[in-house]
Amino acid sequence: MTTKTLARPKRNRMIAGVCAGLAERWGWKPNTVRLLFVLSCLLPGPQFILYIALWLIMPDRDY
């Protein structure tokens, strides 16, 4: 079952599932989102804080 809601999946997660959840929401591959996140961390900005905030805000998906 595919969904367009923003939630962290139980499968295919590496740390918290934020990148996997964003990838499913946008229809991208999880590794693409992970790579973009790592590359964005090379730039100045609040990327790490945003990741933690999404980790706390995004619900776990049970299926």
BELJOBEL-V132916 format. One record per helix or strand of 3 or more residues. SS is the DSSP state (H for helix, E for strand). FROM is the first residue (numbers start at 1). LEN is the number of residues. Records with the same first field share a line. If there is no record, write none. Layout:
SS = FROM-LEN + FROM-LEN
//
This chain:
H = 18-9 + 30-11 + 47-11
//
